[in-house]
Amino acid sequence: MSSSFLEIIELEDGGFALKRMDDDGEPLVVVDFSDEVIEFLGEHHAAVAKAMIGAGVQAAGAVTKAVMDADEKQDENRVLH
């Protein structure tokens, strides 16, 4: 994945998306609430979408770090003669 900056945008259909700031391509993540959830959350649905996307980005970062740490550990355990 590119290291460019990411942004959360509101889509024309009322959903929210995570995308690269410098890319007009397909969003990386889309959060779309049902009408029932929007009615329940009211004006707070944007904050909930932002929190959901933020949690996903943090989880992806943790997974990436774990994979990189495992790769480094594997490299340390190899003996090269």
PDB file of N, CA, C and O in Angstrom:
ATOM      1  N   MET A   1       0.840  -1.178   0.000  1.00  0.00           N
ATOM      2  CA  MET A   1       0.000   0.000   0.000  1.00  0.00           C
ATOM      3  C   MET A   1       0.882   1.237   0.000  1.00  0.00           C
ATOM      4  O   MET A   1       1.941   1.262   0.627  1.00  0.00           O
ATOM      5  N   SER A   2       0.447   2.224  -0.686  1.00  0.00           N
ATOM      6  CA  SER A   2       1.183   3.483  -0.781  1.00  0.00           C
ATOM      7  C   SER A   2       1.292   4.148   0.590  1.00  0.00           C
ATOM      8  O   SER A   2       0.440   3.956   1.458  1.00  0.00           O
ATOM      9  N   SER A   3       2.348   4.928   0.767  1.00  0.00           N
ATOM     10  CA  SER A   3       2.528   5.625   2.037  1.00  0.00           C
ATOM     11  C   SER A   3       1.949   7.036   1.993  1.00  0.00           C
ATOM     12  O   SER A   3       2.257   7.850   2.864  1.00  0.00           O
ATOM     13  N   SER A   4       1.120   7.344   0.999  1.00  0.00           N
ATOM     14  CA  SER A   4       0.538   8.675   0.895  1.00  0.00           C
ATOM     15  C   SER A   4      -0.480   8.898   2.015  1.00  0.00           C
ATOM     16  O   SER A   4      -0.873   7.960   2.709  1.00  0.00           O
ATOM     17  N   PHE A   5      -0.892  10.138   2.177  1.00  0.00           N
ATOM     18  CA  PHE A   5      -1.856  10.479   3.209  1.00  0.00           C
ATOM     19  C   PHE A   5      -3.238   9.946   2.840  1.00  0.00           C
ATOM     20  O   PHE A   5      -3.601   9.861   1.666  1.00  0.00           O
ATOM     21  N   LEU A   6      -3.996   9.590   3.875  1.00  0.00           N
ATOM     22  CA  LEU A   6      -5.343   9.078   3.685  1.00  0.00           C
ATOM     23  C   LEU A   6      -6.342  10.095   4.194  1.00  0.00           C
ATOM     24  O   LEU A   6      -6.023  10.912   5.059  1.00  0.00           O
ATOM     25  N   GLU A   7      -7.561  10.045   3.653  1.00  0.00           N
ATOM     26  CA  GLU A   7      -8.624  10.925   4.122  1.00  0.00           C
ATOM     27  C   GLU A   7      -9.936  10.169   4.134  1.00  0.00           C
ATOM     28  O   GLU A   7     -10.146   9.239   3.355  1.00  0.00           O
ATOM     29  N   ILE A   8     -10.818  10.585   5.033  1.00  0.00           N
ATOM     30  CA  ILE A   8     -12.166  10.047   5.093  1.00  0.00           C
ATOM     31  C   ILE A   8     -13.084  11.072   4.440  1.00  0.00           C
ATOM     32  O   ILE A   8     -13.070  12.254   4.785  1.00  0.00           O
ATOM     33  N   ILE A   9     -13.875  10.594   3.497  1.00  0.00           N
ATOM     34  CA  ILE A   9     -14.789  11.490   2.780  1.00  0.00           C
ATOM     35  C   ILE A   9     -16.219  10.985   2.905  1.00  0.00           C
ATOM     36  O   ILE A   9     -16.449   9.790   3.093  1.00  0.00           O
ATOM     37  N   GLU A  10     -17.174  11.893   2.800  1.00  0.00           N
ATOM     38  CA  GLU A  10     -18.577  11.497   2.729  1.00  0.00           C
ATOM     39  C   GLU A  10     -18.949  11.358   1.263  1.00  0.00           C
ATOM     40  O   GLU A  10     -18.691  12.253   0.459  1.00  0.00           O
ATOM     41  N   LEU A  11     -19.547  10.248   0.929  1.00  0.00           N
ATOM     42  CA  LEU A  11     -19.937   9.969  -0.449  1.00  0.00           C
ATOM     43  C   LEU A  11     -21.292  10.589  -0.761  1.00  0.00           C
ATOM     44  O   LEU A  11     -22.055  10.923   0.145  1.00  0.00           O
ATOM     45  N   GLU A  12     -21.582  10.736  -2.038  1.00  0.00           N
ATOM     46  CA  GLU A  12     -22.844  11.333  -2.468  1.00  0.00           C
ATOM     47  C   GLU A  12     -24.056  10.561  -1.955  1.00  0.00           C
ATOM     48  O   GLU A  12     -25.110  11.146  -1.706  1.00  0.00           O
ATOM     49  N   ASP A  13     -23.904   9.235  -1.796  1.00  0.00           N
ATOM     50  CA  ASP A  13     -25.027   8.405  -1.335  1.00  0.00           C
ATOM     51  C   ASP A  13     -25.171   8.381   0.187  1.00  0.00           C
ATOM     52  O   ASP A  13     -26.019   7.663   0.716  1.00  0.00           O
ATOM     53  N   GLY A  14     -24.341   9.168   0.900  1.00  0.00           N
ATOM     54  CA  GLY A  14     -24.424   9.239   2.347  1.00  0.00           C
ATOM     55  C   GLY A  14     -23.470   8.325   3.075  1.00  0.00           C
ATOM     56  O   GLY A  14     -23.348   8.413   4.297  1.00  0.00           O
ATOM     57  N   GLY A  15     -22.783   7.442   2.353  1.00  0.00           N
ATOM     58  CA  GLY A  15     -21.785   6.576   2.967  1.00  0.00           C
ATOM     59  C   GLY A  15     -20.492   7.344   3.212  1.00  0.00           C
ATOM     60  O   GLY A  15     -20.381   8.524   2.883  1.00  0.00           O
ATOM     61  N   PHE A  16     -19.529   6.658   3.789  1.00  0.00           N
ATOM     62  CA  PHE A  16     -18.225   7.254   4.069  1.00  0.00           C
ATOM     63  C   PHE A  16     -17.154   6.349   3.493  1.00  0.00           C
ATOM     64  O   PHE A  16     -17.326   5.132   3.440  1.00  0.00           O
ATOM     65  N   ALA A  17     -16.039   6.944   3.057  1.00  0.00           N
ATOM     66  CA  ALA A  17     -14.982   6.164   2.427  1.00  0.00           C
ATOM     67  C   ALA A  17     -13.613   6.639   2.891  1.00  0.00           C
ATOM     68  O   ALA A  17     -13.416   7.814   3.200  1.00  0.00           O
ATOM     69  N   LEU A  18     -12.684   5.711   2.934  1.00  0.00           N
ATOM     70  CA  LEU A  18     -11.281   6.003   3.176  1.00  0.00           C
ATOM     71  C   LEU A  18     -10.582   5.921   1.838  1.00  0.00           C
ATOM     72  O   LEU A  18     -10.692   4.921   1.128  1.00  0.00           O
ATOM     73  N   LYS A  19      -9.859   6.980   1.495  1.00  0.00           N
ATOM     74  CA  LYS A  19      -9.150   6.983   0.208  1.00  0.00           C
ATOM     75  C   LYS A  19      -7.824   7.705   0.351  1.00  0.00           C
ATOM     76  O   LYS A  19      -7.591   8.437   1.313  1.00  0.00           O
ATOM     77  N   ARG A  20      -6.967   7.481  -0.623  1.00  0.00           N
ATOM     78  CA  ARG A  20      -5.706   8.226  -0.675  1.00  0.00           C
ATOM     79  C   ARG A  20      -6.008   9.645  -1.154  1.00  0.00           C
ATOM     80  O   ARG A  20      -6.797   9.839  -2.079  1.00  0.00           O
ATOM     81  N   MET A  21      -5.384  10.623  -0.525  1.00  0.00           N
ATOM     82  CA  MET A  21      -5.654  12.017  -0.888  1.00  0.00           C
ATOM     83  C   MET A  21      -5.280  12.324  -2.330  1.00  0.00           C
ATOM     84  O   MET A  21      -5.947  13.121  -2.989  1.00  0.00           O
ATOM     85  N   ASP A  22      -4.217  11.697  -2.823  1.00  0.00           N
ATOM     86  CA  ASP A  22      -3.706  12.018  -4.157  1.00  0.00           C
ATOM     87  C   ASP A  22      -4.202  11.053  -5.227  1.00  0.00           C
ATOM     88  O   ASP A  22      -3.603  10.957  -6.298  1.00  0.00           O
ATOM     89  N   ASP A  23      -5.299  10.333  -4.948  1.00  0.00           N
ATOM     90  CA  ASP A  23      -5.773   9.314  -5.879  1.00  0.00           C
ATOM     91  C   ASP A  23      -7.285   9.423  -6.035  1.00  0.00           C
ATOM     92  O   ASP A  23      -8.021   9.435  -5.048  1.00  0.00           O
ATOM     93  N   ASP A  24      -7.737   9.501  -7.273  1.00  0.00           N
ATOM     94  CA  ASP A  24      -9.170   9.565  -7.542  1.00  0.00           C
ATOM     95  C   ASP A  24      -9.751   8.196  -7.836  1.00  0.00           C
ATOM     96  O   ASP A  24     -10.888   8.085  -8.293  1.00  0.00           O
ATOM     97  N   GLY A  25      -8.972   7.147  -7.575  1.00  0.00           N
ATOM     98  CA  GLY A  25      -9.419   5.787  -7.837  1.00  0.00           C
ATOM     99  C   GLY A  25     -10.420   5.294  -6.806  1.00  0.00           C
ATOM    100  O   GLY A  25     -10.979   6.066  -6.027  1.00  0.00           O
ATOM    101  N   GLU A  26     -10.625   4.001  -6.827  1.00  0.00           N
ATOM    102  CA  GLU A  26     -11.581   3.352  -5.937  1.00  0.00           C
ATOM    103  C   GLU A  26     -11.180   3.535  -4.470  1.00  0.00           C
ATOM    104  O   GLU A  26      -9.999   3.437  -4.137  1.00  0.00           O
ATOM    105  N   PRO A  27     -12.154   3.800  -3.590  1.00  0.00           N
ATOM    106  CA  PRO A  27     -11.840   3.933  -2.164  1.00  0.00           C
ATOM    107  C   PRO A  27     -11.245   2.636  -1.612  1.00  0.00           C
ATOM    108  O   PRO A  27     -11.506   1.551  -2.129  1.00  0.00           O
ATOM    109  N   LEU A  28     -10.449   2.766  -0.563  1.00  0.00           N
ATOM    110  CA  LEU A  28      -9.858   1.609   0.083  1.00  0.00           C
ATOM    111  C   LEU A  28     -10.875   0.890   0.966  1.00  0.00           C
ATOM    112  O   LEU A  28     -10.879  -0.338   1.045  1.00  0.00           O
ATOM    113  N   VAL A  29     -11.737   1.662   1.630  1.00  0.00           N
ATOM    114  CA  VAL A  29     -12.765   1.134   2.531  1.00  0.00           C
ATOM    115  C   VAL A  29     -14.010   1.997   2.377  1.00  0.00           C
ATOM    116  O   VAL A  29     -13.918   3.214   2.216  1.00  0.00           O
ATOM    117  N   VAL A  30     -15.171   1.358   2.429  1.00  0.00           N
ATOM    118  CA  VAL A  30     -16.431   2.089   2.398  1.00  0.00           C
ATOM    119  C   VAL A  30     -17.291   1.623   3.575  1.00  0.00           C
ATOM    120  O   VAL A  30     -17.426   0.423   3.813  1.00  0.00           O
ATOM    121  N   VAL A  31     -17.870   2.574   4.306  1.00  0.00           N
ATOM    122  CA  VAL A  31     -18.810   2.287   5.384  1.00  0.00           C
ATOM    123  C   VAL A  31     -20.152   2.857   4.952  1.00  0.00           C
ATOM    124  O   VAL A  31     -20.272   4.048   4.665  1.00  0.00           O
ATOM    125  N   ASP A  32     -21.153   1.996   4.910  1.00  0.00           N
ATOM    126  CA  ASP A  32     -22.474   2.407   4.455  1.00  0.00           C
ATOM    127  C   ASP A  32     -23.502   1.899   5.460  1.00  0.00           C
ATOM    128  O   ASP A  32     -23.661   0.689   5.619  1.00  0.00           O
ATOM    129  N   PHE A  33     -24.199   2.803   6.139  1.00  0.00           N
ATOM    130  CA  PHE A  33     -25.186   2.439   7.142  1.00  0.00           C
ATOM    131  C   PHE A  33     -26.565   2.282   6.513  1.00  0.00           C
ATOM    132  O   PHE A  33     -26.899   2.961   5.541  1.00  0.00           O
ATOM    133  N   SER A  34     -27.350   1.389   7.073  1.00  0.00           N
ATOM    134  CA  SER A  34     -28.744   1.268   6.655  1.00  0.00           C
ATOM    135  C   SER A  34     -29.521   2.488   7.150  1.00  0.00           C
ATOM    136  O   SER A  34     -29.069   3.209   8.040  1.00  0.00           O
ATOM    137  N   ASP A  35     -30.690   2.705   6.562  1.00  0.00           N
ATOM    138  CA  ASP A  35     -31.542   3.817   6.999  1.00  0.00           C
ATOM    139  C   ASP A  35     -31.896   3.677   8.482  1.00  0.00           C
ATOM    140  O   ASP A  35     -31.972   4.671   9.204  1.00  0.00           O
ATOM    141  N   GLU A  36     -32.111   2.436   8.929  1.00  0.00           N
ATOM    142  CA  GLU A  36     -32.451   2.193  10.330  1.00  0.00           C
ATOM    143  C   GLU A  36     -31.331   2.655  11.261  1.00  0.00           C
ATOM    144  O   GLU A  36     -31.599   3.266  12.296  1.00  0.00           O
ATOM    145  N   VAL A  37     -30.073   2.367  10.899  1.00  0.00           N
ATOM    146  CA  VAL A  37     -28.940   2.761  11.730  1.00  0.00           C
ATOM    147  C   VAL A  37     -28.756   4.277  11.702  1.00  0.00           C
ATOM    148  O   VAL A  37     -28.464   4.887  12.730  1.00  0.00           O
ATOM    149  N   ILE A  38     -28.924   4.877  10.545  1.00  0.00           N
ATOM    150  CA  ILE A  38     -28.808   6.346  10.446  1.00  0.00           C
ATOM    151  C   ILE A  38     -29.868   7.008  11.324  1.00  0.00           C
ATOM    152  O   ILE A  38     -29.588   7.998  12.000  1.00  0.00           O
ATOM    153  N   GLU A  39     -31.083   6.461  11.313  1.00  0.00           N
ATOM    154  CA  GLU A  39     -32.148   7.010  12.160  1.00  0.00           C
ATOM    155  C   GLU A  39     -31.788   6.847  13.636  1.00  0.00           C
ATOM    156  O   GLU A  39     -32.002   7.763  14.430  1.00  0.00           O
ATOM    157  N   PHE A  40     -31.245   5.694  14.003  1.00  0.00           N
ATOM    158  CA  PHE A  40     -30.870   5.435  15.392  1.00  0.00           C
ATOM    159  C   PHE A  40     -29.727   6.353  15.848  1.00  0.00           C
ATOM    160  O   PHE A  40     -29.780   6.922  16.939  1.00  0.00           O
ATOM    161  N   LEU A  41     -28.690   6.492  15.002  1.00  0.00           N
ATOM    162  CA  LEU A  41     -27.517   7.291  15.378  1.00  0.00           C
ATOM    163  C   LEU A  41     -27.740   8.788  15.220  1.00  0.00           C
ATOM    164  O   LEU A  41     -27.083   9.592  15.881  1.00  0.00           O
ATOM    165  N   GLY A  42     -28.652   9.154  14.360  1.00  0.00           N
ATOM    166  CA  GLY A  42     -28.922  10.570  14.122  1.00  0.00           C
ATOM    167  C   GLY A  42     -27.690  11.282  13.601  1.00  0.00           C
ATOM    168  O   GLY A  42     -26.995  10.781  12.717  1.00  0.00           O
ATOM    169  N   GLU A  43     -27.424  12.460  14.161  1.00  0.00           N
ATOM    170  CA  GLU A  43     -26.304  13.270  13.687  1.00  0.00           C
ATOM    171  C   GLU A  43     -24.940  12.665  14.017  1.00  0.00           C
ATOM    172  O   GLU A  43     -23.911  13.169  13.568  1.00  0.00           O
ATOM    173  N   HIS A  44     -24.931  11.588  14.800  1.00  0.00           N
ATOM    174  CA  HIS A  44     -23.666  10.984  15.225  1.00  0.00           C
ATOM    175  C   HIS A  44     -23.162   9.901  14.265  1.00  0.00           C
ATOM    176  O   HIS A  44     -22.103   9.322  14.506  1.00  0.00           O
ATOM    177  N   HIS A  45     -23.887   9.618  13.192  1.00  0.00           N
ATOM    178  CA  HIS A  45     -23.462   8.540  12.301  1.00  0.00           C
ATOM    179  C   HIS A  45     -22.111   8.824  11.646  1.00  0.00           C
ATOM    180  O   HIS A  45     -21.365   7.885  11.365  1.00  0.00           O
ATOM    181  N   ALA A  46     -21.780  10.074  11.398  1.00  0.00           N
ATOM    182  CA  ALA A  46     -20.475  10.410  10.810  1.00  0.00           C
ATOM    183  C   ALA A  46     -19.346  10.101  11.799  1.00  0.00           C
ATOM    184  O   ALA A  46     -18.298   9.590  11.405  1.00  0.00           O
ATOM    185  N   ALA A  47     -19.558  10.406  13.065  1.00  0.00           N
ATOM    186  CA  ALA A  47     -18.538  10.117  14.082  1.00  0.00           C
ATOM    187  C   ALA A  47     -18.332   8.620  14.242  1.00  0.00           C
ATOM    188  O   ALA A  47     -17.204   8.163  14.432  1.00  0.00           O
ATOM    189  N   VAL A  48     -19.410   7.857  14.166  1.00  0.00           N
ATOM    190  CA  VAL A  48     -19.297   6.395  14.273  1.00  0.00           C
ATOM    191  C   VAL A  48     -18.537   5.841  13.071  1.00  0.00           C
ATOM    192  O   VAL A  48     -17.681   4.971  13.229  1.00  0.00           O
ATOM    193  N   ALA A  49     -18.840   6.335  11.876  1.00  0.00           N
ATOM    194  CA  ALA A  49     -18.124   5.884  10.672  1.00  0.00           C
ATOM    195  C   ALA A  49     -16.642   6.210  10.790  1.00  0.00           C
ATOM    196  O   ALA A  49     -15.801   5.378  10.449  1.00  0.00           O
ATOM    197  N   LYS A  50     -16.309   7.397  11.262  1.00  0.00           N
ATOM    198  CA  LYS A  50     -14.909   7.797  11.432  1.00  0.00           C
ATOM    199  C   LYS A  50     -14.213   6.879  12.435  1.00  0.00           C
ATOM    200  O   LYS A  50     -13.075   6.466  12.213  1.00  0.00           O
ATOM    201  N   ALA A  51     -14.890   6.559  13.537  1.00  0.00           N
ATOM    202  CA  ALA A  51     -14.307   5.665  14.545  1.00  0.00           C
ATOM    203  C   ALA A  51     -14.097   4.261  13.981  1.00  0.00           C
ATOM    204  O   ALA A  51     -13.080   3.623  14.253  1.00  0.00           O
ATOM    205  N   MET A  52     -15.054   3.786  13.200  1.00  0.00           N
ATOM    206  CA  MET A  52     -14.930   2.449  12.603  1.00  0.00           C
ATOM    207  C   MET A  52     -13.754   2.398  11.636  1.00  0.00           C
ATOM    208  O   MET A  52     -12.975   1.445  11.658  1.00  0.00           O
ATOM    209  N   ILE A  53     -13.622   3.400  10.801  1.00  0.00           N
ATOM    210  CA  ILE A  53     -12.522   3.438   9.840  1.00  0.00           C
ATOM    211  C   ILE A  53     -11.192   3.580  10.572  1.00  0.00           C
ATOM    212  O   ILE A  53     -10.216   2.921  10.213  1.00  0.00           O
ATOM    213  N   GLY A  54     -11.144   4.433  11.594  1.00  0.00           N
ATOM    214  CA  GLY A  54      -9.922   4.604  12.377  1.00  0.00           C
ATOM    215  C   GLY A  54      -9.483   3.311  13.040  1.00  0.00           C
ATOM    216  O   GLY A  54      -8.297   2.981  13.050  1.00  0.00           O
ATOM    217  N   ALA A  55     -10.447   2.577  13.598  1.00  0.00           N
ATOM    218  CA  ALA A  55     -10.124   1.295  14.235  1.00  0.00           C
ATOM    219  C   ALA A  55      -9.585   0.302  13.198  1.00  0.00           C
ATOM    220  O   ALA A  55      -8.667  -0.466  13.489  1.00  0.00           O
ATOM    221  N   GLY A  56     -10.143   0.320  12.019  1.00  0.00           N
ATOM    222  CA  GLY A  56      -9.664  -0.572  10.957  1.00  0.00           C
ATOM    223  C   GLY A  56      -8.247  -0.234  10.533  1.00  0.00           C
ATOM    224  O   GLY A  56      -7.441  -1.134  10.299  1.00  0.00           O
ATOM    225  N   VAL A  57      -7.931   1.043  10.430  1.00  0.00           N
ATOM    226  CA  VAL A  57      -6.578   1.464  10.063  1.00  0.00           C
ATOM    227  C   VAL A  57      -5.583   1.043  11.152  1.00  0.00           C
ATOM    228  O   VAL A  57      -4.492   0.566  10.841  1.00  0.00           O
ATOM    229  N   GLN A  58      -5.956   1.217  12.424  1.00  0.00           N
ATOM    230  CA  GLN A  58      -5.087   0.798  13.521  1.00  0.00           C
ATOM    231  C   GLN A  58      -4.864  -0.708  13.503  1.00  0.00           C
ATOM    232  O   GLN A  58      -3.741  -1.170  13.700  1.00  0.00           O
ATOM    233  N   ALA A  59      -5.923  -1.475  13.270  1.00  0.00           N
ATOM    234  CA  ALA A  59      -5.790  -2.936  13.215  1.00  0.00           C
ATOM    235  C   ALA A  59      -4.900  -3.355  12.048  1.00  0.00           C
ATOM    236  O   ALA A  59      -4.078  -4.260  12.193  1.00  0.00           O
ATOM    237  N   ALA A  60      -5.054  -2.711  10.902  1.00  0.00           N
ATOM    238  CA  ALA A  60      -4.204  -3.031   9.750  1.00  0.00           C
ATOM    239  C   ALA A  60      -2.746  -2.712  10.053  1.00  0.00           C
ATOM    240  O   ALA A  60      -1.851  -3.460   9.658  1.00  0.00           O
ATOM    241  N   GLY A  61      -2.502  -1.607  10.752  1.00  0.00           N
ATOM    242  CA  GLY A  61      -1.138  -1.258  11.152  1.00  0.00           C
ATOM    243  C   GLY A  61      -0.537  -2.288  12.089  1.00  0.00           C
ATOM    244  O   GLY A  61       0.637  -2.636  11.963  1.00  0.00           O
ATOM    245  N   ALA A  62      -1.341  -2.784  13.037  1.00  0.00           N
ATOM    246  CA  ALA A  62      -0.862  -3.792  13.978  1.00  0.00           C
ATOM    247  C   ALA A  62      -0.532  -5.096  13.259  1.00  0.00           C
ATOM    248  O   ALA A  62       0.474  -5.738  13.562  1.00  0.00           O
ATOM    249  N   VAL A  63      -1.370  -5.485  12.318  1.00  0.00           N
ATOM    250  CA  VAL A  63      -1.108  -6.708  11.545  1.00  0.00           C
ATOM    251  C   VAL A  63       0.168  -6.553  10.729  1.00  0.00           C
ATOM    252  O   VAL A  63       0.997  -7.462  10.685  1.00  0.00           O
ATOM    253  N   THR A  64       0.324  -5.412  10.088  1.00  0.00           N
ATOM    254  CA  THR A  64       1.522  -5.155   9.290  1.00  0.00           C
ATOM    255  C   THR A  64       2.776  -5.204  10.149  1.00  0.00           C
ATOM    256  O   THR A  64       3.784  -5.778   9.739  1.00  0.00           O
ATOM    257  N   LYS A  65       2.724  -4.607  11.340  1.00  0.00           N
ATOM    258  CA  LYS A  65       3.870  -4.622  12.247  1.00  0.00           C
ATOM    259  C   LYS A  65       4.188  -6.047  12.676  1.00  0.00           C
ATOM    260  O   LYS A  65       5.357  -6.429  12.721  1.00  0.00           O
ATOM    261  N   ALA A  66       3.169  -6.837  12.991  1.00  0.00           N
ATOM    262  CA  ALA A  66       3.393  -8.226  13.413  1.00  0.00           C
ATOM    263  C   ALA A  66       4.046  -9.038  12.302  1.00  0.00           C
ATOM    264  O   ALA A  66       4.943  -9.839  12.563  1.00  0.00           O
ATOM    265  N   VAL A  67       3.608  -8.838  11.081  1.00  0.00           N
ATOM    266  CA  VAL A  67       4.195  -9.560   9.944  1.00  0.00           C
ATOM    267  C   VAL A  67       5.648  -9.137   9.744  1.00  0.00           C
ATOM    268  O   VAL A  67       6.520  -9.977   9.523  1.00  0.00           O
ATOM    269  N   MET A  68       5.902  -7.833   9.823  1.00  0.00           N
ATOM    270  CA  MET A  68       7.271  -7.342   9.645  1.00  0.00           C
ATOM    271  C   MET A  68       8.178  -7.851  10.764  1.00  0.00           C
ATOM    272  O   MET A  68       9.319  -8.236  10.506  1.00  0.00           O
ATOM    273  N   ASP A  69       7.682  -7.858  12.009  1.00  0.00           N
ATOM    274  CA  ASP A  69       8.466  -8.370  13.131  1.00  0.00           C
ATOM    275  C   ASP A  69       8.769  -9.851  12.955  1.00  0.00           C
ATOM    276  O   ASP A  69       9.881 -10.295  13.244  1.00  0.00           O
ATOM    277  N   ALA A  70       7.786 -10.623  12.482  1.00  0.00           N
ATOM    278  CA  ALA A  70       7.994 -12.056  12.248  1.00  0.00           C
ATOM    279  C   ALA A  70       9.028 -12.276  11.150  1.00  0.00           C
ATOM    280  O   ALA A  70       9.866 -13.172  11.255  1.00  0.00           O
ATOM    281  N   ASP A  71       8.971 -11.465  10.100  1.00  0.00           N
ATOM    282  CA  ASP A  71       9.956 -11.578   9.013  1.00  0.00           C
ATOM    283  C   ASP A  71      11.362 -11.258   9.514  1.00  0.00           C
ATOM    284  O   ASP A  71      12.322 -11.940   9.156  1.00  0.00           O
ATOM    285  N   GLU A  72      11.482 -10.218  10.345  1.00  0.00           N
ATOM    286  CA  GLU A  72      12.794  -9.859  10.896  1.00  0.00           C
ATOM    287  C   GLU A  72      13.333 -10.968  11.783  1.00  0.00           C
ATOM    288  O   GLU A  72      14.520 -11.290  11.728  1.00  0.00           O
ATOM    289  N   LYS A  73      12.471 -11.549  12.597  1.00  0.00           N
ATOM    290  CA  LYS A  73      12.898 -12.633  13.484  1.00  0.00           C
ATOM    291  C   LYS A  73      13.354 -13.831  12.660  1.00  0.00           C
ATOM    292  O   LYS A  73      14.346 -14.478  12.997  1.00  0.00           O
ATOM    293  N   GLN A  74      12.639 -14.125  11.589  1.00  0.00           N
ATOM    294  CA  GLN A  74      13.017 -15.241  10.722  1.00  0.00           C
ATOM    295  C   GLN A  74      14.374 -14.959  10.074  1.00  0.00           C
ATOM    296  O   GLN A  74      15.206 -15.859   9.958  1.00  0.00           O
ATOM    297  N   ASP A  75      14.596 -13.716   9.653  1.00  0.00           N
ATOM    298  CA  ASP A  75      15.883 -13.352   9.051  1.00  0.00           C
ATOM    299  C   ASP A  75      17.013 -13.481  10.060  1.00  0.00           C
ATOM    300  O   ASP A  75      18.115 -13.884   9.690  1.00  0.00           O
ATOM    301  N   GLU A  76      16.772 -13.152  11.325  1.00  0.00           N
ATOM    302  CA  GLU A  76      17.790 -13.252  12.372  1.00  0.00           C
ATOM    303  C   GLU A  76      18.169 -14.703  12.626  1.00  0.00           C
ATOM    304  O   GLU A  76      19.312 -14.989  12.983  1.00  0.00           O
ATOM    305  N   ASN A  77      17.236 -15.610  12.450  1.00  0.00           N
ATOM    306  CA  ASN A  77      17.484 -17.012  12.758  1.00  0.00           C
ATOM    307  C   ASN A  77      18.160 -17.776  11.632  1.00  0.00           C
ATOM    308  O   ASN A  77      18.556 -18.927  11.816  1.00  0.00           O
ATOM    309  N   ARG A  78      18.294 -17.157  10.482  1.00  0.00           N
ATOM    310  CA  ARG A  78      18.978 -17.832   9.361  1.00  0.00           C
ATOM    311  C   ARG A  78      20.472 -17.691   9.527  1.00  0.00           C
ATOM    312  O   ARG A  78      20.978 -16.622   9.870  1.00  0.00           O
ATOM    313  N   VAL A  79      21.169 -18.777   9.281  1.00  0.00           N
ATOM    314  CA  VAL A  79      22.634 -18.769   9.328  1.00  0.00           C
ATOM    315  C   VAL A  79      23.122 -18.750   7.885  1.00  0.00           C
ATOM    316  O   VAL A  79      22.819 -19.634   7.083  1.00  0.00           O
ATOM    317  N   LEU A  80      23.884 -17.713   7.592  1.00  0.00           N
ATOM    318  CA  LEU A  80      24.435 -17.589   6.237  1.00  0.00           C
ATOM    319  C   LEU A  80      25.935 -17.769   6.300  1.00  0.00           C
ATOM    320  O   LEU A  80      26.620 -17.037   7.014  1.00  0.00           O
ATOM    321  N   HIS A  81      26.460 -18.746   5.552  1.00  0.00           N
ATOM    322  CA  HIS A  81      27.900 -19.011   5.526  1.00  0.00           C
ATOM    323  C   HIS A  81      28.462 -18.667   4.176  1.00  0.00           C
ATOM    324  O   HIS A  81      29.662 -18.819   3.950  1.00  0.00           O
TER     325      HIS A  81
END
